[in-house]
Amino acid sequence: MASPKVFVTGATGYIGGDALYVIYNKHPEWQYTALVRTETKAKQLTAKFPNISIVYGSLESADVLEEESKKADIIYHFADCDHVPSAQAIVKGAQAHTPDRPAWIIHTSGTGSLIYKDLREKTVGVEREGLYDDWDNVEKVTSLPDDALHRNVDKIILSAGENNPAVKSAVVAPPCINGPGRGLNPASKQIPIFVQETLKRKKGMVLGEGRNIWHWVHVQDLSEVFLALGEAAVAGGGNATWGKDAYYFADNGPFYWGDVQRAVAKAAHEKGYLPTAEVDTLSFDEANRLHPLLSALVGGNSRGTGIRARKLLGWTPKRQGLLDLIPDIVEEEARALGL
């Protein structure tokens, strides 16, 4: 597959934009097509990536998604990981391929799927036992309960090639993503939403005891996983896993959310945005009154360690530490709020 046809959704987003930056610049010989909603976004995208072709539509444009998936050798689905109809349309298009020219689907999910116990029990800041991994115990990840976030779409993607050798699929499930993106959208959402709510209430906060654990990854390290999977697809599969066990956590290690929450208060105080670095303790309900997603974004436990990408793709995250990024995130969100 010397010059594969690559179809991309979510190219103007945070994850997709940075991944496209890496893949496009490493492989200018590949043929790229991106799904874009508006002419304005199309102009912005082609200004940054001049050789990319544009098709207009949204995730509701099932016919467009199916048709482009029929044409493409590699499908990078970076857009909404909870959107069932778009996943179904992509899979339907991919299943029109033949075994001698399979479709390679690389789908973006997330380790929010691992917080289901906290959501069920409405807990925040509680440390839970149990570490998931994508290698020795991958079956625990691929058999999560149906009420776990992202699970419905993950099942569609991972089962796409069952009894159909014309479809090869993989799910990349990153944890908390941070760092400046190099695409059209440079900013993450998870920590920035927490920072915004902290600045708006004019005092720092910790959800519960702040002992809940997530893992994290720098967006620029994450993009290297997407690049490696694309290169493996071009090589006919390469060393990568595809199919029902093809689940890739891409993490750079764990952190306690309380450490991040206190670091936000400290940085905001030092920059003059908060009168004190002291923090209040918030319950599940109090957090969600501030923002309906706050408990899910920063209150639960998402403990997923990535082995597969390291072992099979030679992936090693290299960027700066999470707490080092906090002062810049605070500054960016304060600017966005007009402070």
Secondary structure in CASP SS format (residue, H / E / C, confidence):
PFRMAT SS
TARGET T0000
AUTHOR 0000-0000-0000
METHOD secondary structure of the structure
MODEL  1
M C 1.00
A C 1.00
S C 1.00
P C 1.00
K E 1.00
V E 1.00
F E 1.00
V E 1.00
T E 1.00
G C 1.00
A C 1.00
T C 1.00
G C 1.00
Y H 1.00
I H 1.00
G H 1.00
G H 1.00
D H 1.00
A H 1.00
L H 1.00
Y H 1.00
V H 1.00
I H 1.00
Y H 1.00
N H 1.00
K H 1.00
H C 1.00
P C 1.00
E C 1.00
W C 1.00
Q E 1.00
Y E 1.00
T E 1.00
A E 1.00
L E 1.00
V E 1.00
R C 1.00
T C 1.00
E H 1.00
T H 1.00
K H 1.00
A H 1.00
K H 1.00
Q H 1.00
L H 1.00
T H 1.00
A H 1.00
K H 1.00
F C 1.00
P C 1.00
N C 1.00
I C 1.00
S E 1.00
I E 1.00
V E 1.00
Y E 1.00
G C 1.00
S C 1.00
L C 1.00
E C 1.00
S C 1.00
A H 1.00
D H 1.00
V H 1.00
L H 1.00
E H 1.00
E H 1.00
E H 1.00
S H 1.00
K H 1.00
K H 1.00
A C 1.00
D C 1.00
I E 1.00
I E 1.00
Y E 1.00
H E 1.00
F C 1.00
A C 1.00
D C 1.00
C C 1.00
D C 1.00
H C 1.00
V H 1.00
P H 1.00
S H 1.00
A H 1.00
Q H 1.00
A H 1.00
I H 1.00
V H 1.00
K H 1.00
G H 1.00
A H 1.00
Q C 1.00
A C 1.00
H C 1.00
T E 1.00
P C 1.00
D C 1.00
R E 1.00
P C 1.00
A E 1.00
W E 1.00
I E 1.00
I E 1.00
H E 1.00
T E 1.00
S C 1.00
G C 1.00
T H 1.00
G H 1.00
S H 1.00
L H 1.00
I H 1.00
Y H 1.00
K H 1.00
D H 1.00
L H 1.00
R H 1.00
E H 1.00
K C 1.00
T C 1.00
V C 1.00
G C 1.00
V C 1.00
E C 1.00
R C 1.00
E C 1.00
G C 1.00
L C 1.00
Y E 1.00
D E 1.00
D C 1.00
W C 1.00
D C 1.00
N C 1.00
V H 1.00
E H 1.00
K H 1.00
V H 1.00
T C 1.00
S C 1.00
L C 1.00
P C 1.00
D C 1.00
D C 1.00
A C 1.00
L C 1.00
H C 1.00
R H 1.00
N H 1.00
V H 1.00
D H 1.00
K H 1.00
I H 1.00
I H 1.00
L H 1.00
S C 1.00
A C 1.00
G C 1.00
E C 1.00
N C 1.00
N C 1.00
P C 1.00
A C 1.00
V E 1.00
K E 1.00
S E 1.00
A E 1.00
V E 1.00
V E 1.00
A E 1.00
P C 1.00
P C 1.00
C E 1.00
I E 1.00
N E 1.00
G C 1.00
P C 1.00
G C 1.00
R C 1.00
G C 1.00
L C 1.00
N C 1.00
P C 1.00
A C 1.00
S C 1.00
K C 1.00
Q H 1.00
I H 1.00
P H 1.00
I H 1.00
F H 1.00
V H 1.00
Q H 1.00
E H 1.00
T H 1.00
L H 1.00
K H 1.00
R H 1.00
K C 1.00
K C 1.00
G E 1.00
M E 1.00
V E 1.00
L E 1.00
G C 1.00
E C 1.00
G C 1.00
R C 1.00
N C 1.00
I E 1.00
W E 1.00
H E 1.00
W E 1.00
V E 1.00
H E 1.00
V H 1.00
Q H 1.00
D H 1.00
L H 1.00
S H 1.00
E H 1.00
V H 1.00
F H 1.00
L H 1.00
A H 1.00
L H 1.00
G H 1.00
E H 1.00
A H 1.00
A H 1.00
V H 1.00
A C 1.00
G C 1.00
G C 1.00
G C 1.00
N C 1.00
A C 1.00
T C 1.00
W C 1.00
G C 1.00
K C 1.00
D C 1.00
A C 1.00
Y E 1.00
Y E 1.00
F E 1.00
A C 1.00
D C 1.00
N C 1.00
G C 1.00
P E 1.00
F E 1.00
Y E 1.00
W H 1.00
G H 1.00
D H 1.00
V H 1.00
Q H 1.00
R H 1.00
A H 1.00
V H 1.00
A H 1.00
K H 1.00
A H 1.00
A H 1.00
H H 1.00
E H 1.00
K C 1.00
G C 1.00
Y C 1.00
L C 1.00
P C 1.00
T C 1.00
A C 1.00
E C 1.00
V E 1.00
D E 1.00
T E 1.00
L E 1.00
S C 1.00
F H 1.00
D H 1.00
E H 1.00
A H 1.00
N H 1.00
R H 1.00
L H 1.00
H C 1.00
P C 1.00
L C 1.00
L H 1.00
S H 1.00
A H 1.00
L H 1.00
V H 1.00
G C 1.00
G C 1.00
N C 1.00
S E 1.00
R C 1.00
G E 1.00
T E 1.00
G C 1.00
I C 1.00
R H 1.00
A H 1.00
R H 1.00
K H 1.00
L H 1.00
L H 1.00
G C 1.00
W C 1.00
T C 1.00
P C 1.00
K C 1.00
R C 1.00
Q C 1.00
G C 1.00
L H 1.00
L H 1.00
D H 1.00
L H 1.00
I H 1.00
P H 1.00
D H 1.00
I H 1.00
V H 1.00
E H 1.00
E H 1.00
E H 1.00
A H 1.00
R H 1.00
A H 1.00
L C 1.00
G C 1.00
L C 1.00
END
